Amino acid sequence: MAYFRNLGSKLNDMIKLFNKDERLLILINADPDALASAMALKRILYRKVQTVAIAHVNEISRPDNLAMIKLLRIPILKLTPLLAAQYDRFALVDSQPHHHPQFEKIKFSVVLDHHPLKKEKPVEALYMEINPDYGATSSLLTEYLYNLNIRPGKLLATALLYGIKTDTQSFERKFCDVDIRAFRYLTKFYNPLLLQKIVRSEFHKEWLKYFSLAFRKVKLMGNGASVFMGKVESPDILVILADFFLRIHNISWDIVSGIHQNSLVVVFRGDGLRKDMGKMASQMFGNIGTAGGHKQMARAEISLDKIDNTHCQQFILQRLSEINLKKRIKSKKPAGNGVTALKEKNDAEKKACSEE
């Protein structure tokens, strides 16, 4: 059996899209998997076009991301309209156009991703591969490199290996055989000391105050937890706290939220056993903001203008209560008469605010 899929003709179709006179910009919502995947795609295409660069749409503040960019020498730019105007072609990795407002404005030649597809928001590109079975887009790009007989250098191999490690949470989250084979293959080329230094760069000292605040503000709801942090200097703080609270015994899901700039950012984490966090995020906020993700991790962003004068924490708990109520009513068998139906609905409403 072949180590990876045979993608020869498929990859040739992608490469033929470009010519030497064009300038290519690879766009990402920067995290380890996206950074590594962008590096790999740049390595594949840099001789096929006049120039290729990587641009991010988010603020990069997490220490491991900053360490990765510095130690692995990743040249990266912030996306602006002026920058975009300088390029002829655009590629998107580890995201889909509907994942960020700035992506939606761009016509992509290539889209490579591993996040779940949304039927109501189809992806359009001249070439695309979106495979939700893969634990990381870095695994897909490793497969591409292998098929093209491109041996990854130490910096690229270290980046891809770290991308797989983070998105599969060291193979504790969903993964497939390709993720394992890609990880094993990359260990032949990576730099273990560089990887170790990146892995250990998790927190800014200035962020310790947020842990103290989170411990005081956490609301426990059965086997779940919710924390509203107020204003935060970076949404990355919410991600780190959400990951932390999931490590607590008997906590199987959590929602950590905060205000950044003019948006309410909500980060969801779960163990994947009882709740689908991507579905929960979409049900709670999909009709008023961007929301979605995986079964174990998801995210939503809502403009503060859409929340009116409701306190953000109350707004989140109210939305959570509403989907719990709908779930309980839906699970009930059809009532025999109107009185019984009304009683069941009232009982469901009384229980809606308490979460299993």
Secondary structure as GFF3:
##gff-version 3
##sequence-region A 1 356
A	DSSP	alpha_helix	8	15	.	.	.	ID=ss1
A	DSSP	beta_strand	23	28	.	.	.	ID=ss2
A	DSSP	alpha_helix	32	45	.	.	.	ID=ss3
A	DSSP	beta_strand	51	56	.	.	.	ID=ss4
A	DSSP	alpha_helix	63	71	.	.	.	ID=ss5
A	DSSP	beta_strand	77	78	.	.	.	ID=ss6
A	DSSP	alpha_helix	81	84	.	.	.	ID=ss7
A	DSSP	beta_strand	89	93	.	.	.	ID=ss8
A	DSSP	three_ten_helix	97	99	.	.	.	ID=ss9
A	DSSP	alpha_helix	101	104	.	.	.	ID=ss10
A	DSSP	beta_strand	110	113	.	.	.	ID=ss11
A	DSSP	beta_strand	127	130	.	.	.	ID=ss12
A	DSSP	alpha_helix	137	147	.	.	.	ID=ss13
A	DSSP	alpha_helix	154	167	.	.	.	ID=ss14
A	DSSP	alpha_helix	177	186	.	.	.	ID=ss15
A	DSSP	alpha_helix	192	199	.	.	.	ID=ss16
A	DSSP	three_ten_helix	205	207	.	.	.	ID=ss17
A	DSSP	alpha_helix	208	217	.	.	.	ID=ss18
A	DSSP	beta_strand	219	221	.	.	.	ID=ss19
A	DSSP	beta_strand	224	231	.	.	.	ID=ss20
A	DSSP	alpha_helix	236	245	.	.	.	ID=ss21
A	DSSP	beta_strand	253	260	.	.	.	ID=ss22
A	DSSP	beta_strand	263	270	.	.	.	ID=ss23
A	DSSP	alpha_helix	277	285	.	.	.	ID=ss24
A	DSSP	beta_strand	290	293	.	.	.	ID=ss25
A	DSSP	beta_strand	297	303	.	.	.	ID=ss26
A	DSSP	three_ten_helix	304	306	.	.	.	ID=ss27
A	DSSP	alpha_helix	312	331	.	.	.	ID=ss28
A	DSSP	alpha_helix	338	351	.	.	.	ID=ss29
###
